[in-house]
Amino acid sequence: MIFAFPATYVIWFLSELFLSLSRRSEKSDKNNEDRGSLGLIWTIIIAANVSSYYISVLLPLAISENQAIRYVGLVLILAGVILRFSVVATLGTFFTVNVTIRPDHKLKTNGFYKYVRHPSYSASIISFIGYGISLNNWLSLILVTASVLTAFMIRIRIEERTLVGYFGDVYLDYMKNTKRLIPFVF
């Protein structure tokens, strides 16, 4: 079972690398409004994950004395990966890892998008929470979750500014009626 941890982490990393390499905008896209946020996200994610790991080794602040909690974390990582790929699939060609508007871009407001405006980030956050739990360390969990949430909130502001610029009042109305990341809450 010791291989479950590195195997899950590798699957998670490779899934994100696959999205990053296969879902970039193209020259035919109308706007590339990313403003360097993709690089910022990757930098924060790598720094937070590495720091969280070393903190878990150096400062044992167990979430639970029962080590089974670590496997709950692995399940959350994989659940987040599966959910994220489901969201990407529902958005189809309009999903890109960098902020852009594609030709004939359509606003999706059904499915996952009926409940949150950024379900892909919601799914990723589940994976990062899982990572913190898999380390069985309170400080690691707080650090990785807060860091990633901060990076995503910066990115969300950039995305929403771009979407309001393109869709106008339609997106503003959507914002009024749909939460950002957590259904019915936030």
Buried (B, 14 or more C-beta within 10 A) or exposed (E): EEEEBEEBBEBBEEBBEEBBEEBBBEEEBEBBBBBEBBEBBBEBBEBBBEBBBEBBEEEEBBBEEEEEBBBBBBEBBBBBBBBBBBBBEBBEEBBBBBBBBBEEBEEBBEEBBEBBBBBBBBBBBBBBBBBBBBBBBBBBBBBBBEBBBEBBEBBBEBBBEBBBEBBEEEBEEBBEEBBBBEEEEE
